[in-house]
Amino acid sequence: MGAAAREGLASGLGLILVSAVAFGAMAIFARFAYAGGADVVGLLLARFWIAGALLAAWMAAAKRPWPRGRTLAVAIGMGAVGYAGQAACYFAALDHASAGLVALLLYAYPTLVCLLAAALGHERLTRRNGVLLAVSFAGVVLTLGGGRGTPAGIALGLAAAAFYSVYIVVGARALWAADALASATVVCLSAGASLALASIFRPPHFPVVWWGWAAVLAIALFCTVVAIMAFLAGLKRVGAATASIASTLEPVVTVALAWWILGETLAPVQLAGGALVLGSAIQLARR
């Protein structure tokens, strides 16, 4: 590998790690937003509309074309249902379980993706993958034991993983040839529109103190726009498999920040379960 290739790989890996840190910090900022008076609907409304507006401005400045036809319809559906549902379950779970536990439960999604792809006939479930799925399932079971989390929080965390799995399977087949930035922009704006509709039935609560708004802006800017742009830029340099493996840093960042800033801890058995889940995710990505 030449010097230029090594430099490109290193810069790409660095961008993926920046994205993982940004996504991993989201649960911590959410706790501060809630403490500042926001609820799930208000937080997500602000997140998606601010992020969507900035991504749309980026597209306009770069003169990138918007999706059309079936691609546009799929992206709208993914945002309005898939991403909005995943985000709502994830942030609601933070009200009922520790940030570290919710982050680890979300990483059950590689297991669910493989099972869903096999059930739909998109991929063949090999013996190796079957073993990895069994290991991941055992890790999820261990992760559920001994920590701070109500049944509602656990169910919402797993529901977030389920929504994300469907989102990935649909996106991988329907949007593989679409411009990634354009698709992400449509997804964010569609999620914001879906949540605006939901707010008719459940009025949103926004932060009432400045530091609550600072947390919301951090989620929209750092944990969404920066995270998405860094991931897309890194993905072009290192490829999907390496990006997926490096992204497993995300729950590690959440667990570490939750311990350092919020004083949350996970039992040793949960850490062991989380290691099994993340290890299985890495091996599945290496395919």
C-alpha positions in Angstrom: 0.0 0.0 0.0 1.4 3.4 -1.0 1.8 6.4 1.2 -1.2 8.1 -0.4 -3.4 5.1 0.1 -2.3 4.8 3.8 -3.0 8.4 4.3 -6.4 8.1 2.8 -7.2 5.0 4.9 -6.0 6.8 8.1 -8.0 9.9 7.4 -11.1 7.8 6.5 -10.8 5.8 9.7 -10.4 9.1 11.7 -13.6 10.4 10.2 -15.5 7.2 11.0 -14.3 7.4 14.6 -15.4 11.1 14.8 -18.8 10.0 13.6 -18.9 7.2 16.2 -18.0 9.6 19.0 -20.6 12.0 17.9 -23.4 9.4 17.7 -22.2 7.9 21.0 -22.5 11.3 22.8 -26.1 11.7 21.8 -27.6 9.9 24.7 -25.6 12.1 27.2 -26.8 15.3 25.6 -30.4 13.9 25.6 -30.2 13.6 29.4 -29.3 17.2 29.7 -32.1 18.3 27.3 -34.6 16.3 29.3 -33.4 17.9 32.5 -33.8 21.3 30.8 -37.5 20.7 30.2 -37.6 19.0 26.8 -39.5 15.8 26.1 -39.0 13.2 23.4 -41.2 14.9 20.8 -39.8 18.4 21.4 -36.2 17.1 21.3 -36.6 15.2 18.1 -38.6 17.9 16.4 -35.8 20.4 17.0 -33.1 17.8 16.1 -34.5 16.8 12.7 -35.6 20.2 11.5 -32.4 21.9 12.5 -30.3 19.1 11.0 -32.5 18.8 7.9 -32.2 22.5 7.2 -28.5 22.5 7.5 -28.1 19.4 5.3 -30.4 21.0 2.7 -28.3 24.1 2.8 -25.2 22.0 2.3 -26.8 20.3 -0.7 -27.8 23.7 -2.2 -24.3 25.0 -1.8 -22.8 21.9 -3.4 -25.5 21.9 -6.1 -26.3 18.3 -5.4 -29.5 16.9 -7.1 -32.5 15.8 -5.0 -33.8 12.2 -5.3 -36.7 11.7 -7.6 -39.4 9.1 -8.3 -39.3 5.8 -6.4 -36.0 6.8 -4.7 -37.6 9.9 -3.3 -40.6 8.0 -2.1 -38.5 5.3 -0.4 -36.3 7.9 1.3 -39.4 9.8 2.6 -40.9 6.5 3.9 -37.6 5.6 5.6 -37.4 8.9 7.3 -41.1 9.3 8.3 -41.4 5.8 9.6 -38.1 4.0 10.0 -35.8 6.8 11.3 -38.5 8.7 13.2 -39.6 5.4 14.8 -36.0 4.4 15.7 -35.2 7.8 17.2 -38.5 7.9 19.2 -37.9 4.5 20.7 -34.2 5.2 21.4 -34.8 8.5 23.1 -37.9 7.3 25.0 -35.9 4.3 26.3 -33.5 6.8 27.9 -36.3 7.8 30.3 -36.6 4.2 31.5 -33.0 2.7 31.3 -29.4 3.8 31.7 -27.7 5.3 28.7 -25.2 2.5 28.5 -27.8 -0.2 28.5 -29.8 1.5 25.8 -26.7 1.9 23.6 -25.8 -1.8 23.9 -29.3 -2.9 23.2 -29.3 -0.9 20.0 -26.4 -2.9 18.8 -28.6 -6.0 18.6 -29.4 -4.6 15.1 -26.7 -6.5 13.2 -28.2 -9.7 14.4 -31.7 -8.6 13.4 -30.5 -7.4 10.0 -29.0 -10.9 9.2 -32.2 -12.6 10.4 -34.5 -10.2 8.4 -32.3 -10.5 5.3 -32.4 -14.3 5.5 -36.2 -14.3 6.1 -36.7 -12.2 3.0 -34.4 -14.3 0.9 -31.9 -11.5 0.4 -29.0 -13.4 1.9 -28.3 -17.0 2.8 -27.9 -17.8 6.5 -24.6 -19.7 6.7 -23.4 -21.9 9.6 -20.8 -19.3 10.6 -23.5 -16.5 10.7 -25.7 -18.8 12.7 -23.0 -19.2 15.3 -22.4 -15.5 15.4 -26.1 -14.8 15.8 -26.3 -17.2 18.7 -23.4 -15.5 20.4 -25.0 -12.1 19.8 -28.3 -13.4 21.3 -26.5 -14.7 24.3 -24.8 -11.3 24.7 -28.1 -9.5 24.6 -29.5 -11.9 27.3 -26.5 -11.1 29.5 -26.8 -7.4 28.8 -30.3 -7.4 30.1 -29.3 -8.7 33.5 -28.3 -6.8 36.6 -28.5 -3.2 35.4 -30.7 -0.2 35.8 -33.5 -0.6 33.3 -37.3 -1.2 33.5 -39.1 -3.6 31.2 -40.4 -0.6 29.3 -36.9 0.7 28.8 -35.6 -2.7 27.6 -38.5 -3.1 25.2 -38.0 0.4 23.7 -34.3 -0.2 23.3 -34.9 -3.4 21.4 -37.7 -1.7 19.4 -35.1 0.9 18.4 -32.9 -1.9 17.1 -35.8 -3.5 15.2 -36.7 -0.2 13.5 -33.1 0.4 12.6 -32.8 -3.1 11.2 -35.7 -2.6 8.8 -34.3 0.8 7.9 -31.0 -0.7 6.9 -32.5 -3.7 5.0 -34.8 -1.4 3.0 -32.1 1.3 2.4 -29.5 -1.2 1.3 -31.7 -2.5 -1.5 -33.7 0.6 -2.4 -31.1 3.4 -2.1 -27.8 1.7 -2.9 -27.3 3.8 -6.1 -28.7 7.1 -4.6 -26.6 10.0 -3.5 -26.0 9.4 0.2 -26.1 13.1 1.3 -29.3 13.7 -0.6 -30.9 10.6 0.9 -29.8 11.6 4.4 -31.3 15.1 3.9 -34.6 13.7 2.8 -34.7 11.2 5.6 -34.1 14.0 8.2 -36.7 16.3 6.8 -39.2 13.5 6.5 -38.6 12.4 10.1 -39.2 16.0 11.1 -42.4 16.2 9.2 -43.6 12.9 10.7 -42.9 14.2 14.2 -44.6 17.5 13.5 -47.7 15.5 12.6 -47.4 13.5 15.8 -47.1 16.7 17.8 -50.7 17.6 16.9 -51.8 14.8 19.2 -49.0 15.2 21.7 -47.9 18.8 22.1 -44.1 19.0 22.3 -42.1 20.4 25.3 -39.0 22.3 24.4 -36.2 23.3 26.9 -36.9 26.1 29.2 -33.3 26.9 30.1 -30.4 27.9 27.9 -28.3 24.8 28.7 -31.2 22.6 27.7 -31.2 24.3 24.2 -27.4 24.0 24.1 -27.9 20.2 24.5 -30.5 20.1 21.8 -28.3 22.1 19.4 -25.4 19.8 20.2 -27.6 16.8 19.2 -28.7 18.5 16.0 -25.3 19.9 15.0 -22.6 17.5 16.4 -24.6 14.3 16.8 -26.5 14.5 13.6 -25.0 16.8 10.9 -21.3 16.3 11.8 -21.9 12.6 12.5 -23.6 12.0 9.2 -21.1 14.1 7.1 -18.1 12.5 8.8 -19.5 9.0 8.3 -20.2 9.6 4.6 -16.8 11.1 4.0 -15.1 8.3 5.8 -17.2 5.6 4.1 -15.8 6.6 0.7 -12.2 6.2 2.0 -12.4 2.9 3.9 -15.4 1.0 2.6 -18.6 -0.4 4.3 -17.0 -3.2 6.2 -14.3 -1.2 7.9 -16.7 1.6 8.6 -19.1 -0.8 10.2 -16.4 -2.3 12.4 -15.1 1.1 13.5 -18.6 2.3 14.3 -18.8 -0.2 17.1 -16.9 2.4 19.1 -20.3 4.2 19.4 -21.8 2.2 22.4 -18.3 2.2 24.0 -18.3 6.0 23.9 -21.8 6.1 25.4 -21.0 3.7 28.2 -17.8 5.6 29.1 -19.4 9.0 29.0 -22.4 7.8 31.0 -20.0 6.5 33.7 -17.9 9.7 33.6 -20.5 12.4 33.4 -23.8 10.8 34.6 -22.3 8.4 37.2 -24.1 5.4 35.5 -22.6 2.0 35.8 -23.2 -1.4 34.2 -22.8 -4.7 36.1 -19.8 -6.9 35.0 -22.3 -9.4 33.5 -23.7 -6.6 31.3 -20.3 -5.5 30.2 -19.5 -9.1 29.2 -22.8 -9.3 27.3 -22.0 -6.1 25.6 -18.6 -7.4 24.5 -20.3 -10.5 23.0 -22.8 -8.3 21.1 -20.1 -5.9 19.8 -17.7 -8.8 18.9 -20.5 -10.5 16.9 -21.2 -7.2 15.1 -17.6 -6.9 14.2 -17.4 -10.4 12.8 -20.7 -10.0 10.9 -19.3 -6.7 9.3 -16.1 -8.5 8.3 -18.1 -10.6 5.9 
